[in-house]
Amino acid sequence: MKKYIGLTVVLGFMSCAVGPNYQPRTPEQLNVPAAWHSTLPENGKSGDLSRWWQQLRDPLLSAFVEAALKASPTMDLARARLREARAQRRVAAADLFPKVNATLNASRTKATATGNGAASSSYQAEFDASWEPDIFGGTRRSLEASTASLESTVASLHDTQVSLAAELAINYVEVRSLQARIAIARENLALQAETREIAGWRYQAGLVSSLDFDQARAVEAQTQAQVPALETSLASSRNRIAVLLGTPPGSVDERLAAQAPIPPVPEAILIGIPADVLRQRPDVRAAERTLAAQTARVGAAVASQYPSLSLSGSLGVNGVTLAALTGGTSVIRSLAASIAQTIFAGGRIRQQIQVQTAVQEQALATYESTVLTALEDVENALVSIRRSRERYVFLQTADEAARTAAQWARQRYEVGLVDYTSVVTTQQTQLSASESLKSCEAEITTALVQLYKALGGGWTTEDAAVGAVPAEGRIL
């Protein structure tokens, strides 16, 4: 009866674990608002953001993003870290089970007193087993911490997916914007060349001085000088896309050689509510899982101040031949149990608990800061989309007016109704307005990409390297 009572006490201890139990924070505890402060007509609409780039309806962009998520070295690094975290969790889980060792010894001796002593052999097989029952839950807390760390690593992999897709899309939009600006510059160069010819004819006819002709050449040269700088930026953006795809620079130049429109922003933008960020954004999830892991480590540190129970046993057999080992004629058995308790360690255990508690507080502060940063990123992106849209309307008006003014000024200069200064001013205004319009168009699409990144879009558990995270306490 006493044996059963003792076993019941041990199992009772093993059913619980010392230290704090982790409780996830609610949106209210994290001061997450019920609605976004900045507004768009699309506010409140939720949807699947895992493949947000498909909303831009650009097949080449979609192909680039899908390829990068599969082959980018950045993703390979994240997957390797995930495999490391899984292995570390299995190491922690192994401590819950007994350890069994097997040894086989063989020896041969020969008596040498007379020089003709007979040789003898002996064989010994032994099995040793040891186990430390997790009475106060220290090992289970360590496993809980490893599980949460694994989940944090999975979230970090998803965060890598989000950042990679957003960076590639931003560079793709930059490529299309630079191509448009180069085309605008060359269009203006053609108009300026015509104006220079007109100024040359008028100068040869003695209608104007050489000043008009020289000014026309200067304006044309200034515009020509902008093209190499734009082409340099274009090459940099294309090379960046190639590297993000895991290929050498220049490998995508042929696919990006033809000019294409800047991907337009769709009419419906999926925004959702602030609380969605806690669920969807991977860096927030990673910070929350890191906090859970550190909370479990506090429990593991607390458990170290309690006694530990060790059980060990061995079973061995001896024989003069290998076949004799299976006969069991000489069997050695042993069973032992011991309880260990640290009595004095100079306050080391108590200080270790304080260390882990302080690290837990740091993890909590990091989690709260990550949540606030996520909300800030979304708000900034919403403001950027709204204000860029407003700016685009005014720039459209400016571009149309500048084109009309430049056309009228050139026609009137051709017949001698205005001086060349009016032509120069209107052409420069036209070039600036057209470039600003295209840049603003790119800004709107870029702001949308930044919004979806801020919302945590761009990851999916369909990646074969991710798989399912094991449930707490389950051994895989």
Buried (B, 14 or more C-beta within 10 A) or exposed (E): EEEEEEEEEEEEBBEEBBBEEBEEBEBEEBEBEEEBEBEBEBBEEEEEBBBBBBBBEBEBBBEBBBBBBBEBEBBEEBBEBBEEBBEBBBEBBEBBEEEEEEEEEEEEEEEEEEEEEEEEEBBBBBEBBBBBBBBBBBBBBBBBBBBBBBBBBBBBBBBBBBBBBBBBBBBBBBBBBBBBBBBBBEEBBEBBBEBBEBBBEBBEEEEBEEEBBBBBBEBBEEBBEBBEEBBEBBBBBBBBBBBBBBBEBEBBBEEBEEEBEBBBBBEEBBBBBBBBBBEBBBBBBBBBBBBBBBBBBBBBBBBBBBEBBEBBBBBBBBBEEEEBBEEEEBEEEEEEEEEEEEEEEEEEBEEBBEEBBEBBEEBBEBBBEBBEBBBEBBBBBBBBBBBBBEBBEEBBEBBEBBBEBBBBBBEBBBEEEBBBEBBBEBBBBBBBBBBBBBBBBBBBBBBBBBBBBBBBBBBBEEBEBBEEBBEEEEEE
